[in-house]
Amino acid sequence: MIRVGDFEITRIEEMVLAEPAATFAGFDAAALSQHRHWLVPDYFDEAANAFVTSIHVWLVKTPTLTILVDTGGGNDKQRPASPRFHQRQAPFLDKLAKAGVTPESVDMVILTHLHVDHVGWNTQLVDGRWQPTFPRAAYVMSKSEVACRDPKAGAADQPPALHQPFIDSVEPILEAGLARLVDGDETLAEGIDLMPVPGHAPGQMAVRLRSRGEEAVFIADVMHQPIQVPMPEINSKYCENQDLARATRARILAYAADTGAIILPGHFGRPYGGTVERDGAGKYRFRPLATMP
Ligand SMILES: [Zn+2]
């Protein structure tokens, strides 16, 4: 757990994956040799030629609220196109309970975007039906992203990897009346606001925490890997708008370097977050957290 002013932040791990290096266009042997000394082993597994990719949920406790940022891949989901998320049976809710959180105690779930690895625990299978996992929570999600994914709102055909997670993990939340649709720049509670960071997904939002002069930003998938701090031009193949993803990344890196804010991304390996500084030669450097959230 780390503290940012009055906020307590804990990372609840769902799984850790190996992401093939080929997922990132522009990452090659030359890039690896240049950055190997700090990427291996926490961020890059040389034997597997793969990046270490954590799938986790961020838990934020404020003096009055219990908040989750993103909800991982989920259990029992039918994901034949994404074997890593297919029909999983993992004790995620037990891990949440160990952190002192019951499903009923969650006040707010903030979904940075609606990809398969960020919406899964929105729902769970109960008596054959997808029910909201957090029955009291307001689920905050991007109005524009819902509109572009929702078949009932006239969205064009989505690829199965995006369509199915919407049907089983977002639609039941809309139908239960638990969704809070936002533009992506709102203040959600004292010291907590949203920042629009589109590109990886059309309505992607970062979540900013500010308290007592300290700041942390959940930057979602603006960056998947710390190598993107010194090499912001490389994109994951999962970024839906590649040019916009790069522009947003450049903006967030400048913001992080200017403010000294802790960045807490969706998928970095251990210690899962850090700060960004300018290296004096026009590039950025990543400084990992000293304490793990
Ligand atoms: Zn992701």
py3Dmol code that shows the C-alpha trace and the ligand (Angstrom):
import py3Dmol

protein = """\
ATOM      1  CA  MET A   1       0.000   0.000   0.000  1.00  0.00           C
ATOM      2  CA  ILE A   2       1.158   3.528  -0.701  1.00  0.00           C
ATOM      3  CA  ARG A   3      -0.276   6.787   0.558  1.00  0.00           C
ATOM      4  CA  VAL A   4      -0.961   9.893  -1.471  1.00  0.00           C
ATOM      5  CA  GLY A   5      -2.079  12.501   1.007  1.00  0.00           C
ATOM      6  CA  ASP A   6      -5.308  11.175   2.546  1.00  0.00           C
ATOM      7  CA  PHE A   7      -5.656   8.385  -0.017  1.00  0.00           C
ATOM      8  CA  GLU A   8      -4.478   4.781   0.400  1.00  0.00           C
ATOM      9  CA  ILE A   9      -3.676   2.908  -2.809  1.00  0.00           C
ATOM     10  CA  THR A  10      -3.346  -0.875  -3.022  1.00  0.00           C
ATOM     11  CA  ARG A  11      -2.810  -3.022  -6.075  1.00  0.00           C
ATOM     12  CA  ILE A  12      -4.914  -6.174  -6.232  1.00  0.00           C
ATOM     13  CA  GLU A  13      -3.278  -8.605  -8.639  1.00  0.00           C
ATOM     14  CA  GLU A  14      -5.388 -10.721 -10.930  1.00  0.00           C
ATOM     15  CA  MET A  15      -2.677 -12.287 -13.092  1.00  0.00           C
ATOM     16  CA  VAL A  16       0.764 -11.721 -14.581  1.00  0.00           C
ATOM     17  CA  LEU A  17       1.265 -12.538 -18.265  1.00  0.00           C
ATOM     18  CA  ALA A  18       4.143 -12.689 -20.747  1.00  0.00           C
ATOM     19  CA  GLU A  19       3.425 -10.350 -23.660  1.00  0.00           C
ATOM     20  CA  PRO A  20       5.511 -11.211 -26.768  1.00  0.00           C
ATOM     21  CA  ALA A  21       7.948  -8.469 -27.720  1.00  0.00           C
ATOM     22  CA  ALA A  22       6.297  -8.388 -31.154  1.00  0.00           C
ATOM     23  CA  THR A  23       3.261  -6.795 -29.486  1.00  0.00           C
ATOM     24  CA  PHE A  24       5.257  -3.556 -29.632  1.00  0.00           C
ATOM     25  CA  ALA A  25       6.172  -2.313 -33.084  1.00  0.00           C
ATOM     26  CA  GLY A  26       9.604  -0.673 -32.915  1.00  0.00           C
ATOM     27  CA  PHE A  27      10.940  -2.672 -29.989  1.00  0.00           C
ATOM     28  CA  ASP A  28      13.903  -4.661 -31.239  1.00  0.00           C
ATOM     29  CA  ALA A  29      17.202  -6.213 -30.152  1.00  0.00           C
ATOM     30  CA  ALA A  30      18.979  -2.846 -30.333  1.00  0.00           C
ATOM     31  CA  ALA A  31      16.394  -1.259 -28.038  1.00  0.00           C
ATOM     32  CA  LEU A  32      16.689  -4.165 -25.638  1.00  0.00           C
ATOM     33  CA  SER A  33      20.476  -4.003 -25.418  1.00  0.00           C
ATOM     34  CA  GLN A  34      20.305  -0.270 -24.719  1.00  0.00           C
ATOM     35  CA  HIS A  35      17.742  -0.643 -21.915  1.00  0.00           C
ATOM     36  CA  ARG A  36      18.393  -4.187 -20.740  1.00  0.00           C
ATOM     37  CA  HIS A  37      20.046  -3.120 -17.473  1.00  0.00           C
ATOM     38  CA  TRP A  38      16.825  -1.718 -16.093  1.00  0.00           C
ATOM     39  CA  LEU A  39      14.175  -3.738 -17.957  1.00  0.00           C
ATOM     40  CA  VAL A  40      15.366  -7.220 -16.972  1.00  0.00           C
ATOM     41  CA  PRO A  41      13.932  -9.037 -15.045  1.00  0.00           C
ATOM     42  CA  ASP A  42      10.958  -7.090 -13.633  1.00  0.00           C
ATOM     43  CA  TYR A  43       9.728  -5.666 -16.944  1.00  0.00           C
ATOM     44  CA  PHE A  44      11.216  -7.982 -19.556  1.00  0.00           C
ATOM     45  CA  ASP A  45      11.706 -11.751 -19.500  1.00  0.00           C
ATOM     46  CA  GLU A  46      14.656 -12.409 -21.787  1.00  0.00           C
ATOM     47  CA  ALA A  47      14.219 -16.184 -21.933  1.00  0.00           C
ATOM     48  CA  ALA A  48      10.645 -15.771 -23.155  1.00  0.00           C
ATOM     49  CA  ASN A  49      11.472 -12.679 -25.271  1.00  0.00           C
ATOM     50  CA  ALA A  50       8.393 -11.186 -23.663  1.00  0.00           C
ATOM     51  CA  PHE A  51       7.329  -8.233 -21.577  1.00  0.00           C
ATOM     52  CA  VAL A  52       6.028  -8.854 -18.077  1.00  0.00           C
ATOM     53  CA  THR A  53       2.421  -7.682 -18.091  1.00  0.00           C
ATOM     54  CA  SER A  54       0.468  -7.388 -14.884  1.00  0.00           C
ATOM     55  CA  ILE A  55      -3.319  -7.417 -14.915  1.00  0.00           C
ATOM     56  CA  HIS A  56      -4.460  -5.731 -11.737  1.00  0.00           C
ATOM     57  CA  VAL A  57      -7.179  -3.686 -10.111  1.00  0.00           C
ATOM     58  CA  TRP A  58      -6.354  -0.548  -8.196  1.00  0.00           C
ATOM     59  CA  LEU A  59      -8.041  -0.125  -4.813  1.00  0.00           C
ATOM     60  CA  VAL A  60      -8.320   3.427  -3.475  1.00  0.00           C
ATOM     61  CA  LYS A  61      -9.532   4.124   0.029  1.00  0.00           C
ATOM     62  CA  THR A  62     -10.380   7.718   0.816  1.00  0.00           C
ATOM     63  CA  PRO A  63     -11.526   8.883   4.270  1.00  0.00           C
ATOM     64  CA  THR A  64     -15.113   8.193   3.122  1.00  0.00           C
ATOM     65  CA  LEU A  65     -15.084   6.052  -0.033  1.00  0.00           C
ATOM     66  CA  THR A  66     -13.895   2.679  -1.313  1.00  0.00           C
ATOM     67  CA  ILE A  67     -13.082   2.897  -5.021  1.00  0.00           C
ATOM     68  CA  LEU A  68     -11.815   0.415  -7.601  1.00  0.00           C
ATOM     69  CA  VAL A  69     -10.064   1.530 -10.771  1.00  0.00           C
ATOM     70  CA  ASP A  70     -10.669  -1.071 -13.530  1.00  0.00           C
ATOM     71  CA  THR A  71     -11.801  -4.627 -12.931  1.00  0.00           C
ATOM     72  CA  GLY A  72      -9.430  -7.003 -14.744  1.00  0.00           C
ATOM     73  CA  GLY A  73     -10.489  -9.994 -16.828  1.00  0.00           C
ATOM     74  CA  GLY A  74     -13.059 -11.646 -14.555  1.00  0.00           C
ATOM     75  CA  ASN A  75     -14.134 -15.259 -13.994  1.00  0.00           C
ATOM     76  CA  ASP A  76     -16.257 -17.535 -16.209  1.00  0.00           C
ATOM     77  CA  LYS A  77     -16.094 -15.198 -19.206  1.00  0.00           C
ATOM     78  CA  GLN A  78     -16.331 -16.775 -22.661  1.00  0.00           C
ATOM     79  CA  ARG A  79     -13.259 -15.446 -24.478  1.00  0.00           C
ATOM     80  CA  PRO A  80     -12.294 -18.038 -27.087  1.00  0.00           C
ATOM     81  CA  ALA A  81     -10.457 -15.299 -29.036  1.00  0.00           C
ATOM     82  CA  SER A  82      -8.418 -14.348 -25.922  1.00  0.00           C
ATOM     83  CA  PRO A  83      -7.397 -17.643 -24.262  1.00  0.00           C
ATOM     84  CA  ARG A  84      -5.767 -15.798 -21.347  1.00  0.00           C
ATOM     85  CA  PHE A  85      -9.152 -14.478 -20.292  1.00  0.00           C
ATOM     86  CA  HIS A  86     -11.243 -17.514 -21.286  1.00  0.00           C
ATOM     87  CA  GLN A  87     -13.283 -19.310 -18.597  1.00  0.00           C
ATOM     88  CA  ARG A  88     -11.013 -18.256 -15.790  1.00  0.00           C
ATOM     89  CA  GLN A  89     -11.513 -19.430 -12.211  1.00  0.00           C
ATOM     90  CA  ALA A  90      -9.331 -17.240 -10.013  1.00  0.00           C
ATOM     91  CA  PRO A  91      -9.718 -16.173  -6.382  1.00  0.00           C
ATOM     92  CA  PHE A  92      -9.788 -12.456  -7.133  1.00  0.00           C
ATOM     93  CA  LEU A  93     -12.635 -11.667  -4.710  1.00  0.00           C
ATOM     94  CA  ASP A  94     -10.721 -13.486  -1.960  1.00  0.00           C
ATOM     95  CA  LYS A  95      -7.753 -11.206  -2.593  1.00  0.00           C
ATOM     96  CA  LEU A  96     -10.052  -8.219  -2.377  1.00  0.00           C
ATOM     97  CA  ALA A  97     -11.462  -9.564   0.908  1.00  0.00           C
ATOM     98  CA  LYS A  98      -7.910  -9.886   2.284  1.00  0.00           C
ATOM     99  CA  ALA A  99      -7.530  -6.181   1.572  1.00  0.00           C
ATOM    100  CA  GLY A 100     -10.615  -5.576   3.712  1.00  0.00           C
ATOM    101  CA  VAL A 101     -13.054  -5.027   0.856  1.00  0.00           C
ATOM    102  CA  THR A 102     -16.343  -6.864   0.364  1.00  0.00           C
ATOM    103  CA  PRO A 103     -18.276  -6.409  -2.895  1.00  0.00           C
ATOM    104  CA  GLU A 104     -20.998  -4.560  -0.983  1.00  0.00           C
ATOM    105  CA  SER A 105     -18.501  -2.085   0.466  1.00  0.00           C
ATOM    106  CA  VAL A 106     -17.376  -0.730  -2.921  1.00  0.00           C
ATOM    107  CA  ASP A 107     -18.835   2.734  -3.533  1.00  0.00           C
ATOM    108  CA  MET A 108     -17.419   3.455  -6.970  1.00  0.00           C
ATOM    109  CA  VAL A 109     -15.865   1.525  -9.851  1.00  0.00           C
ATOM    110  CA  ILE A 110     -14.025   3.716 -12.335  1.00  0.00           C
ATOM    111  CA  LEU A 111     -13.468   2.089 -15.733  1.00  0.00           C
ATOM    112  CA  THR A 112     -10.623   3.813 -17.543  1.00  0.00           C
ATOM    113  CA  HIS A 113     -11.789   2.147 -20.761  1.00  0.00           C
ATOM    114  CA  LEU A 114     -13.838  -0.850 -21.837  1.00  0.00           C
ATOM    115  CA  HIS A 115     -11.265  -3.369 -23.102  1.00  0.00           C
ATOM    116  CA  VAL A 116     -11.461  -7.037 -22.118  1.00  0.00           C
ATOM    117  CA  ASP A 117      -8.814  -6.771 -19.374  1.00  0.00           C
ATOM    118  CA  HIS A 118     -10.429  -3.768 -17.650  1.00  0.00           C
ATOM    119  CA  VAL A 119     -14.122  -4.671 -17.280  1.00  0.00           C
ATOM    120  CA  GLY A 120     -14.212  -8.361 -16.337  1.00  0.00           C
ATOM    121  CA  TRP A 121     -15.062  -8.193 -12.642  1.00  0.00           C
ATOM    122  CA  ASN A 122     -17.829  -5.684 -13.307  1.00  0.00           C
ATOM    123  CA  THR A 123     -20.037  -8.756 -13.335  1.00  0.00           C
ATOM    124  CA  GLN A 124     -20.071 -12.314 -12.066  1.00  0.00           C
ATOM    125  CA  LEU A 125     -22.074 -15.342 -13.120  1.00  0.00           C
ATOM    126  CA  VAL A 126     -24.886 -16.044 -10.639  1.00  0.00           C
ATOM    127  CA  ASP A 127     -27.477 -18.731 -11.503  1.00  0.00           C
ATOM    128  CA  GLY A 128     -26.500 -18.503 -15.149  1.00  0.00           C
ATOM    129  CA  ARG A 129     -26.904 -14.710 -15.406  1.00  0.00           C
ATOM    130  CA  TRP A 130     -24.341 -11.890 -15.357  1.00  0.00           C
ATOM    131  CA  GLN A 131     -24.963  -9.823 -12.235  1.00  0.00           C
ATOM    132  CA  PRO A 132     -23.104  -6.703 -11.042  1.00  0.00           C
ATOM    133  CA  THR A 133     -20.327  -7.863  -8.711  1.00  0.00           C
ATOM    134  CA  PHE A 134     -20.423  -4.615  -6.730  1.00  0.00           C
ATOM    135  CA  PRO A 135     -24.146  -4.081  -6.158  1.00  0.00           C
ATOM    136  CA  ARG A 136     -23.945  -0.692  -4.423  1.00  0.00           C
ATOM    137  CA  ALA A 137     -21.293   0.881  -6.637  1.00  0.00           C
ATOM    138  CA  ALA A 138     -21.630   3.629  -9.203  1.00  0.00           C
ATOM    139  CA  TYR A 139     -19.749   2.342 -12.256  1.00  0.00           C
ATOM    140  CA  VAL A 140     -18.129   5.340 -13.915  1.00  0.00           C
ATOM    141  CA  MET A 141     -17.563   4.911 -17.658  1.00  0.00           C
ATOM    142  CA  SER A 142     -17.047   7.040 -20.731  1.00  0.00           C
ATOM    143  CA  LYS A 143     -20.247   8.090 -22.471  1.00  0.00           C
ATOM    144  CA  SER A 144     -18.510   8.221 -25.851  1.00  0.00           C
ATOM    145  CA  GLU A 145     -16.894   4.823 -25.472  1.00  0.00           C
ATOM    146  CA  VAL A 146     -20.185   3.209 -24.447  1.00  0.00           C
ATOM    147  CA  ALA A 147     -21.808   4.792 -27.504  1.00  0.00           C
ATOM    148  CA  CYS A 148     -19.188   3.442 -29.870  1.00  0.00           C
ATOM    149  CA  ARG A 149     -19.303  -0.088 -28.420  1.00  0.00           C
ATOM    150  CA  ASP A 150     -23.000  -0.574 -27.634  1.00  0.00           C
ATOM    151  CA  PRO A 151     -24.804  -2.502 -30.379  1.00  0.00           C
ATOM    152  CA  LYS A 152     -28.142  -1.291 -28.950  1.00  0.00           C
ATOM    153  CA  ALA A 153     -27.010   2.331 -29.346  1.00  0.00           C
ATOM    154  CA  GLY A 154     -26.344   1.696 -33.019  1.00  0.00           C
ATOM    155  CA  ALA A 155     -22.616   1.010 -32.784  1.00  0.00           C
ATOM    156  CA  ALA A 156     -21.230  -0.570 -35.899  1.00  0.00           C
ATOM    157  CA  ASP A 157     -20.180  -4.212 -35.647  1.00  0.00           C
ATOM    158  CA  GLN A 158     -17.403  -4.549 -33.124  1.00  0.00           C
ATOM    159  CA  PRO A 159     -14.705  -7.198 -33.371  1.00  0.00           C
ATOM    160  CA  PRO A 160     -15.546 -10.134 -31.051  1.00  0.00           C
ATOM    161  CA  ALA A 161     -12.736  -9.165 -28.665  1.00  0.00           C
ATOM    162  CA  LEU A 162     -14.575  -5.904 -27.932  1.00  0.00           C
ATOM    163  CA  HIS A 163     -18.165  -6.989 -28.529  1.00  0.00           C
ATOM    164  CA  GLN A 164     -18.374  -9.883 -26.095  1.00  0.00           C
ATOM    165  CA  PRO A 165     -16.886  -8.038 -23.074  1.00  0.00           C
ATOM    166  CA  PHE A 166     -19.445  -5.300 -23.644  1.00  0.00           C
ATOM    167  CA  ILE A 167     -22.332  -7.798 -23.708  1.00  0.00           C
ATOM    168  CA  ASP A 168     -21.385  -9.705 -20.539  1.00  0.00           C
ATOM    169  CA  SER A 169     -19.556  -7.053 -18.497  1.00  0.00           C
ATOM    170  CA  VAL A 170     -20.960  -3.625 -19.431  1.00  0.00           C
ATOM    171  CA  GLU A 171     -24.530  -4.158 -20.614  1.00  0.00           C
ATOM    172  CA  PRO A 172     -25.653  -5.751 -17.307  1.00  0.00           C
ATOM    173  CA  ILE A 173     -24.354  -2.660 -15.480  1.00  0.00           C
ATOM    174  CA  LEU A 174     -26.310  -0.348 -17.792  1.00  0.00           C
ATOM    175  CA  GLU A 175     -29.434  -2.499 -17.373  1.00  0.00           C
ATOM    176  CA  ALA A 176     -29.086  -2.484 -13.570  1.00  0.00           C
ATOM    177  CA  GLY A 177     -29.008   1.326 -13.583  1.00  0.00           C
ATOM    178  CA  LEU A 178     -25.568   1.378 -11.944  1.00  0.00           C
ATOM    179  CA  ALA A 179     -23.672   3.182 -14.721  1.00  0.00           C
ATOM    180  CA  ARG A 180     -22.588   6.788 -14.370  1.00  0.00           C
ATOM    181  CA  LEU A 181     -21.776   7.949 -17.887  1.00  0.00           C
ATOM    182  CA  VAL A 182     -19.205  10.739 -18.018  1.00  0.00           C
ATOM    183  CA  ASP A 183     -17.474  12.952 -20.564  1.00  0.00           C
ATOM    184  CA  GLY A 184     -14.043  12.144 -19.107  1.00  0.00           C
ATOM    185  CA  ASP A 185     -13.041  15.430 -17.489  1.00  0.00           C
ATOM    186  CA  GLU A 186     -15.314  15.485 -14.429  1.00  0.00           C
ATOM    187  CA  THR A 187     -14.491  15.781 -10.743  1.00  0.00           C
ATOM    188  CA  LEU A 188     -15.824  12.618  -9.082  1.00  0.00           C
ATOM    189  CA  ALA A 189     -15.143  13.350  -5.413  1.00  0.00           C
ATOM    190  CA  GLU A 190     -12.952  15.656  -3.390  1.00  0.00           C
ATOM    191  CA  GLY A 191      -9.423  15.337  -4.807  1.00  0.00           C
ATOM    192  CA  ILE A 192     -10.429  12.853  -7.521  1.00  0.00           C
ATOM    193  CA  ASP A 193     -10.956  13.857 -11.131  1.00  0.00           C
ATOM    194  CA  LEU A 194     -10.785  12.429 -14.627  1.00  0.00           C
ATOM    195  CA  MET A 195      -8.419  13.383 -17.448  1.00  0.00           C
ATOM    196  CA  PRO A 196      -9.214  12.496 -21.060  1.00  0.00           C
ATOM    197  CA  VAL A 197      -6.451  10.257 -22.504  1.00  0.00           C
ATOM    198  CA  PRO A 198      -7.916   8.896 -25.766  1.00  0.00           C
ATOM    199  CA  GLY A 199      -6.006   6.839 -28.315  1.00  0.00           C
ATOM    200  CA  HIS A 200      -5.505   3.367 -26.892  1.00  0.00           C
ATOM    201  CA  ALA A 201      -9.303   3.354 -26.625  1.00  0.00           C
ATOM    202  CA  PRO A 202     -11.564   6.141 -27.904  1.00  0.00           C
ATOM    203  CA  GLY A 203     -12.922   7.277 -24.540  1.00  0.00           C
ATOM    204  CA  GLN A 204      -9.970   6.308 -22.354  1.00  0.00           C
ATOM    205  CA  MET A 205      -9.754   8.312 -19.107  1.00  0.00           C
ATOM    206  CA  ALA A 206      -6.999   8.715 -16.541  1.00  0.00           C
ATOM    207  CA  VAL A 207      -7.924   9.090 -12.874  1.00  0.00           C
ATOM    208  CA  ARG A 208      -6.090  11.770 -10.934  1.00  0.00           C
ATOM    209  CA  LEU A 209      -5.774  11.837  -7.142  1.00  0.00           C
ATOM    210  CA  ARG A 210      -4.610  14.992  -5.397  1.00  0.00           C
ATOM    211  CA  SER A 211      -4.387  15.376  -1.643  1.00  0.00           C
ATOM    212  CA  ARG A 212      -2.223  17.448   0.697  1.00  0.00           C
ATOM    213  CA  GLY A 213       0.125  18.522  -2.098  1.00  0.00           C
ATOM    214  CA  GLU A 214       0.702  14.965  -3.326  1.00  0.00           C
ATOM    215  CA  GLU A 215      -0.500  13.540  -6.603  1.00  0.00           C
ATOM    216  CA  ALA A 216      -0.931  10.189  -8.342  1.00  0.00           C
ATOM    217  CA  VAL A 217      -2.490   9.439 -11.716  1.00  0.00           C
ATOM    218  CA  PHE A 218      -3.884   6.106 -12.863  1.00  0.00           C
ATOM    219  CA  ILE A 219      -2.903   6.440 -16.500  1.00  0.00           C
ATOM    220  CA  ALA A 220      -4.608   3.251 -17.716  1.00  0.00           C
ATOM    221  CA  ASP A 221      -3.024   2.003 -20.972  1.00  0.00           C
ATOM    222  CA  VAL A 222      -1.468   5.302 -22.073  1.00  0.00           C
ATOM    223  CA  MET A 223       1.668   3.204 -21.587  1.00  0.00           C
ATOM    224  CA  HIS A 224       1.744  -0.578 -21.295  1.00  0.00           C
ATOM    225  CA  GLN A 225       5.431  -0.838 -20.472  1.00  0.00           C
ATOM    226  CA  PRO A 226       8.102   1.356 -18.848  1.00  0.00           C
ATOM    227  CA  ILE A 227      10.166   1.146 -22.064  1.00  0.00           C
ATOM    228  CA  GLN A 228       7.618   3.608 -23.462  1.00  0.00           C
ATOM    229  CA  VAL A 229       8.928   6.310 -21.108  1.00  0.00           C
ATOM    230  CA  PRO A 230      12.288   6.659 -22.938  1.00  0.00           C
ATOM    231  CA  MET A 231      10.756   5.354 -26.201  1.00  0.00           C
ATOM    232  CA  PRO A 232       7.290   6.972 -26.326  1.00  0.00           C
ATOM    233  CA  GLU A 233       7.007   6.387 -30.069  1.00  0.00           C
ATOM    234  CA  ILE A 234       6.496   2.629 -29.698  1.00  0.00           C
ATOM    235  CA  ASN A 235       2.871   1.555 -29.512  1.00  0.00           C
ATOM    236  CA  SER A 236       1.138  -1.617 -28.520  1.00  0.00           C
ATOM    237  CA  LYS A 237      -0.813  -3.291 -31.297  1.00  0.00           C
ATOM    238  CA  TYR A 238      -3.836  -2.977 -29.010  1.00  0.00           C
ATOM    239  CA  CYS A 239      -3.930   0.819 -29.379  1.00  0.00           C
ATOM    240  CA  GLU A 240      -7.010   1.530 -31.491  1.00  0.00           C
ATOM    241  CA  ASN A 241      -5.860   4.926 -32.804  1.00  0.00           C
ATOM    242  CA  GLN A 242      -2.082   4.684 -33.088  1.00  0.00           C
ATOM    243  CA  ASP A 243      -1.355   8.374 -33.805  1.00  0.00           C
ATOM    244  CA  LEU A 244      -3.635   9.628 -31.049  1.00  0.00           C
ATOM    245  CA  ALA A 245      -2.137   7.094 -28.615  1.00  0.00           C
ATOM    246  CA  ARG A 246       1.339   8.565 -29.294  1.00  0.00           C
ATOM    247  CA  ALA A 247       0.117  12.154 -28.922  1.00  0.00           C
ATOM    248  CA  THR A 248      -1.626  11.357 -25.629  1.00  0.00           C
ATOM    249  CA  ARG A 249       1.468   9.540 -24.354  1.00  0.00           C
ATOM    250  CA  ALA A 250       3.650  12.561 -25.133  1.00  0.00           C
ATOM    251  CA  ARG A 251       1.202  14.830 -23.291  1.00  0.00           C
ATOM    252  CA  ILE A 252       1.016  12.595 -20.205  1.00  0.00           C
ATOM    253  CA  LEU A 253       4.809  12.146 -20.039  1.00  0.00           C
ATOM    254  CA  ALA A 254       5.255  15.928 -20.089  1.00  0.00           C
ATOM    255  CA  TYR A 255       2.560  16.270 -17.433  1.00  0.00           C
ATOM    256  CA  ALA A 256       4.164  13.640 -15.203  1.00  0.00           C
ATOM    257  CA  ALA A 257       7.624  15.196 -15.559  1.00  0.00           C
ATOM    258  CA  ASP A 258       6.284  18.704 -14.880  1.00  0.00           C
ATOM    259  CA  THR A 259       4.231  17.776 -11.810  1.00  0.00           C
ATOM    260  CA  GLY A 260       6.264  14.923 -10.310  1.00  0.00           C
ATOM    261  CA  ALA A 261       3.009  12.956 -10.035  1.00  0.00           C
ATOM    262  CA  ILE A 262       3.261   9.221  -9.401  1.00  0.00           C
ATOM    263  CA  ILE A 263       1.988   7.348 -12.433  1.00  0.00           C
ATOM    264  CA  LEU A 264       0.141   4.101 -11.831  1.00  0.00           C
ATOM    265  CA  PRO A 265      -0.417   2.345 -15.178  1.00  0.00           C
ATOM    266  CA  GLY A 266      -2.653  -0.598 -15.931  1.00  0.00           C
ATOM    267  CA  HIS A 267       0.062  -3.150 -16.712  1.00  0.00           C
ATOM    268  CA  PHE A 268       3.602  -2.256 -15.576  1.00  0.00           C
ATOM    269  CA  GLY A 269       5.556  -4.988 -13.801  1.00  0.00           C
ATOM    270  CA  ARG A 270       6.936  -4.740 -10.281  1.00  0.00           C
ATOM    271  CA  PRO A 271       6.881  -2.228  -8.531  1.00  0.00           C
ATOM    272  CA  TYR A 272       3.934  -1.282 -10.780  1.00  0.00           C
ATOM    273  CA  GLY A 273       4.373   2.487 -10.908  1.00  0.00           C
ATOM    274  CA  GLY A 274       6.797   5.345 -10.525  1.00  0.00           C
ATOM    275  CA  THR A 275       7.655   8.861 -11.552  1.00  0.00           C
ATOM    276  CA  VAL A 276       8.985  10.402 -14.754  1.00  0.00           C
ATOM    277  CA  GLU A 277      11.880  12.811 -15.100  1.00  0.00           C
ATOM    278  CA  ARG A 278      13.607  14.567 -17.970  1.00  0.00           C
ATOM    279  CA  ASP A 279      17.061  13.173 -18.740  1.00  0.00           C
ATOM    280  CA  GLY A 280      18.483  16.497 -19.950  1.00  0.00           C
ATOM    281  CA  ALA A 281      18.831  15.229 -23.530  1.00  0.00           C
ATOM    282  CA  GLY A 282      15.222  15.712 -24.607  1.00  0.00           C
ATOM    283  CA  LYS A 283      14.041  12.320 -23.394  1.00  0.00           C
ATOM    284  CA  TYR A 284      12.361  10.933 -20.306  1.00  0.00           C
ATOM    285  CA  ARG A 285      13.539   8.477 -17.699  1.00  0.00           C
ATOM    286  CA  PHE A 286      11.392   6.216 -15.489  1.00  0.00           C
ATOM    287  CA  ARG A 287      12.014   6.102 -11.762  1.00  0.00           C
ATOM    288  CA  PRO A 288      10.256   3.123 -10.147  1.00  0.00           C
ATOM    289  CA  LEU A 289       8.451   3.474  -6.828  1.00  0.00           C
ATOM    290  CA  ALA A 290      10.476   2.592  -3.738  1.00  0.00           C
ATOM    291  CA  THR A 291       7.420   1.034  -2.062  1.00  0.00           C
ATOM    292  CA  MET A 292       5.019  -1.330  -3.763  1.00  0.00           C
ATOM    293  CA  PRO A 293       1.361  -0.353  -3.821  1.00  0.00           C
TER     294      PRO A 293
END
"""
ligand_1 = """\
1
ZN
Zn -5.187 -3.067 -20.698
"""
view = py3Dmol.view(width=600, height=400)
view.addModel(protein, "pdb")
view.setStyle({"model": 0}, {"cartoon": {"style": "trace"}})
view.addModel(ligand_1, "xyz")
view.setStyle({"model": 1}, {"stick": {}})
view.zoomTo()
view.show()
